[in-house]
Amino acid sequence: MANGMLVARIGDVTKPVERPEVPLAGTIYRQIGVRLWGVGAYERESIDGSQTRYATLSRVESGDVIVNKIWARNGSVAVVTDELAGCFGSGEFPTFAPDRKKLEPKWFHWIAKTKWFWQACDEKSQGTSGKNRIRPEKFLEIEIPLPPLTEQHRIVRRIEALAARVAEAQYLRREASEETEAFLYSVRNSVFSISSFPRKTIGELCDTTSGGTPSRTRADFFEGDIPWIKSGELEDDFIHHAEEHITEEAIISSSAKIFPKGTLVIALYGATVGKTGVLEIGAATNQAVCAVFPKENIVRDYLWWFLRSKRPDFLKSSFGGAQPNISQKVIRETEMPVPPLEEQRRLVAYLDGLQAQVVQLRAHQEETQKELSALMPSILDKAFKGEL
């Protein structure tokens, strides 16, 4: 790993440190936590001294190396930042003060973000008591690359400069993604806000219906061949398969309904409320999913695009808090523009074409994100091999 770079045991350049305080009722203590996979330390919720079961808490200071004994094997090791100085941790978070003449804390900050370091922590956690906790003395045995302090400073400055460029690129990618979504949303709104077309309610233009749910107490009801679509499976896309399948007996014993391939459905309950789908399979649904059947004067995909554009309004109309709900009545009373059928088909073709371009752009953005995500591990690998 070090590729010729000098190495040292963590115990050679840090020492265990405790700054214990007995928690007092009426005194507020800021708590520190350490996220997994090298993400870093963070400030947890503050507590009153009466709320902890620990006899003592230990204060951390800027530059300390802090370790989560249970999850060190999953990268839960960090360097305390200036903002977190003065926070407290329990005995589950042993802390080590660096020898500033030998170890630059920022050097260790970047080490804690590498896979080889997580692997070293994992190896030192094996066979210990409890849930593979790493004992402090084992943590101190881990070897890390340790060039002279001046070289640590140089490489850290180089890493930070490259990290800033990667972060800027990631920000620009997110910004581009958000602008793409905003553009598509704007176009859809403009299409459906044309005032020259007559307007009618969805109830006038379509039939709507939903079903019921077979009893979950009958496990055998959910061991059949009929696809069972739940509201959580609606993601404004075509539906090609179901997570569960039910039996004909389940259909008979409940008011569940089977809808044919090509049916347009919309979620009425839960986190996906207002999201839609088109069945690419014949499938059964319950009361959380409403099937919408356009009549002769409305093109299904034109209606589908309209429903997708109305989700923000459906969310505003929902009730139920954490599990929002809308009724079929809300859907049926929603007004929409009704251009001639030929114009509907033209608008669908335009929106489909635009959507295809957006999908292609998203795929490119995802590939770019993968490349950006791989940059920092590559940079750190070179840094700790002395190649940066």
N, C-alpha and C positions, 0 to 999 in steps of 0.2 A: 504493500500500500504506500509506504513512504518513499520507495524507489530511490534509496540512497540518502534521503533526508534523515537527519539525526532524530532519534526517538527518545522518549522518556516515559516513565510510569506517571500516571496522574498523581500518585502519592509523592513523587519527587518534586512536584511543582505546586501542590496545593496541600492544605492541612484542614482536617475537620474543625469546624467552628460552631459553637453554640452561644447564643445570646439569650439565655432563658429568662422568661418572665412568668410569674404565677398569675394566671388570668383572674381578674377581679370583677365581681358583679358591678355593673354600672359603668364599666370601662369598655369602650368600643375598640375592637381589634380588626384591622384590615387583614384579610387572608390572601395568601398567595397559592396559586395552583400552577401546574405545568402540563401543557398540552402534549399530545402524542406527536410522534414523527417529526421532531425537531421544530415544531411550530413556535415554541417558546413559552415563557412564563406569562401569567396573566393575573389580574386581581379578581378574586372571587368576592362573594358577598361578605360584607363586614358582619361581625357577630358581637354580641355582648359577652363579657367574660363568663357570665352564668350559663351560656349556651354550649360550652365545650365540655367534653368528657375528659380532656387531657389535663394532667396536673400542671404541666408547663407548656408554654409555646415559645418558639425560638424566632427572634427577629432576624430578618435578612437585610443585607446591605448591598449597594450597587457593586457589581463585579463578582458577587458570590456565584459559585456553581451550585445549583440546587437539583436534587435528584428525587424523583418519585420512586420509592423502593419497589413498589409493585409493578409499575409500568415502564421502568427504565429500559426493559428489553424491547419495548415498542417506541423507543425514542423520546421518552418523557424525562429529558434532561435539558437544562437551560442555564443561561447566565442571567442573573438578576439585572434588570435595567435601572436607570436612575429613577424612573417613575414608580418603580415597585419597591424602592428602598424604604424600609420601615414597616413592610408587611410582615406577617407572622405565618409560620408553618408549624405543623405538628411533628412528632417524632418520625412520621412516615416520610418526611422530606429532609433527609440529611443534607447538610450544607457544608461547602468547602471553600475556604478563602484562598485565592491564588497568590503565589509569590510573585509580586509585580516585577521583580528583577529578572524573572525567568519566563513568566507566562503573561501575555497580553490577554485580558478577558475576552476581547473581541475575536481573538484567534480561536479560543475554545468555543465561543458562540457559533462560529461556522463549522467547527468540528462536530458539534452536537446535531448538525443538520445532515450528516452523511450516513449512508447505509452501512458502511463498514464499521462505524462507531456503534450504531444500533446493534449490529451483529455481535460486536465485542461485549456489549452490555448483556445481550441475550445469553452468550456463552458463560458469562460470569454469574448469571442468575440461575443456571441449571443446577438442579439438585439441592437447592437451598430450601429451608423450611417455608411453610405457608404456601402462598401462591407464586412460587418462584421469585420471591423478593430478592433484590440484590443487596447483599450486606455491604456496609460502607468499606470494610477492609478489602472486599473483592473488587469494588468499584475502583479503589485506589491502585489496584494491580494492572488496570488497563493501560496499554501503551499507546501514546499519541505521537504524531510527528511534532518535533520541537526544534526548529532552527533557531539561531540567535535572535534576540529580541528585536534588533533592528530589521531583520529579515521578516519576522512576523508582522511588524508594522507595515513594511512595504507590501507584503502579499495581501494583508487585510485591506489596505487602501485600494489595491487592484481589484479585489473581490467586490468591495463596496461600489466601486465605479461601474463594474460590469453588472452587478445586481440592480443598480439604479437604471441602467439601460434596459435590462430585461423587464423591470417593473413598468417602465414607461411604455415599452412595446405591448405589455399585457393590458395596460390601461387603454391604449389606443385600440387594441383589438376589442375590448369590452365596449368602448365607446362606439366603434363601428357596428357592433352587434346591436346595441341599443338603438342606434340611428336606423338600422335596417328594419327593426321591429316597428319603430315609430313611423317610418315611411309607409310600410304595409298597412298599418292601422289607419294612417291618414288617407291613403288611397281608398280603402274600403269605406271609410266614412263619407268621402266625397261621392263615391258611386251611389251610396244609398241615401244621400241627402238631396238628390236632384228633385226640385220642386215641381217640375213640369209633368211628372207622372202622377196618375191617380193613386190614392193610398187606400188600402183596406187592411182590416185586421187579419192576423193569421187564422183566427177562428173562422173568418169568412172564406178563407182560401184553402184551408186544410182541415182534415179530421185529426184529432189527437186522442191517444189512449195509452194506458199503462196497465200493468198487471199486479199480481201479488207475489208473496214469498212463500215457498214451501217451508214447512216446519223444520228448523235446524235440529230438533230432537230426533228426527228420523235420519240417521246417517246414511241409510240406504237410498234416500231420495237423491243424494249427491254422488251417486256411483253409476250414473247412466251415460247416455251418448248424446244428449241434447245440450248444445252449448248454452251456458248460463252467463249472461252479460250483466255485470254490476256497474253502478254509476262510476266507480273509481277507474274503470277501464275505458272511459270516454276521454279522448285526448285530441279532439278536433281533427280526427284522421279516420281512415278506413279501419274497420275492425275485422281482422282475419282469423282470430282464434279467441277462445275464452279460457279463463283461469280454471273454471269449474264446469262440470257437466251434470245435468240432472236426468231423472227418469221420467217416462210417460206417466207413471203413477204420481210423481210429484206434481206434474201439471194438472192431473185430474183432481188431486186432493187440495189444490190451491187455486187462486185466481191468476196464477202466472200465465203469461201469454207468449206464444211463439210467433215471431215476425219473420217474414221472408228476406232473402238476400236483397239488398238494395234499399232497405228501410232506413230512413233518417231518424236518429234518436238523439235526445238531449237529456242531460243529467238534471234531475230536480232536487237532489239531496246531496249533502256532503261537500268535501273539499273541491270536487270537480263540478260543482253546480254551475249550470250554464254552458258547460262544454258539450261538444257534439260528437257524433260519429255516424258513419254509414256502414251498415252490416254487409260484409262480403261473404257472410255465411248466414244460413237460417239459424236463428237463436231465440232463446227465451229471455225475458226480462221481468223485473218486478216493478213495484210502485215508485221506486227511485229513478226509473228511466221512463221517459215519455217518448212514444213513437209518434212521428208527425208524417201524415200522408197528404201530399199536395194534390189538389184537384186539377182539372183540365187546364186552367188558365195560369198555372204557375209551374215553372221548371224546378225540379228538385234541387239541382245544384245551385241555382240562383237563390233559393230559400236557404240552402246550407250556408252559402257565403253570408247571407244576411244575418242568420242566427249567430254565426261566429263574430260578426261585427257588434252584436248586441250584448255580448256577455258582460261587459262592464255595467250596463243598465240592469241586467238580471241580478247581478251581485248586489247592486244598490237596493233592489226590490226584495232581496232575500231576508229571511228572519231565522232565528235559532242560534245566533252566536257562533260558537265553535263548529257547529254542524249546520251551516246555512241551508235554507230550504226555499224553493219557489214552487208555486202551484201551477197546474195546467192553466188555470185562469189567467195568470200573468202572461204565459206564452200566448194564449188565445187572444188576449186583448191588445197585444203588441201590434202596432201599425207598421206597414211596410209599403214602399213604392211598388207599383205594379206596371211596369212598362209592357209593351207588346212582347209576345213570346220570342220573336226573332231578336229583339233587343236584349231580352234576358239571356239568350244563348250567347250573344256577342259579349255581354258583360262577363259571363261565366268564363268564356274563352280568354278574355283579357286578364281576369283575376287568376285563372289557372296558370297562364303563361308567366305572370308576375310571380306567383307562388313558386313555380319551378326555378326561376332565377334566384329567388330567396333561398330555396333549399340548396341550390348549388353554392351560393355564397356562404351559407352556414357550414356546409361541408368543408369549404376552403378555410373558414375561420376555425373550425374544430381542428383541422390538420395543423394550422398555424399555432393553435394553443398547445397541441401535443409537442410541437417543436420547441416552443417557449418553455414548456414545463420541463423538458429534458436539458435545457441550457444550464440551469444552476447546478444540478448534479454533475454535469460534465465539467463546469468551471471549478467546482470544489474538488473533483477528482484530480484535475491537473494541479490545483493549488497545493494539495497535500502530497503530491508526488514531486513537488519542486519544479513544476513545468510552467508556472504562471509568471 
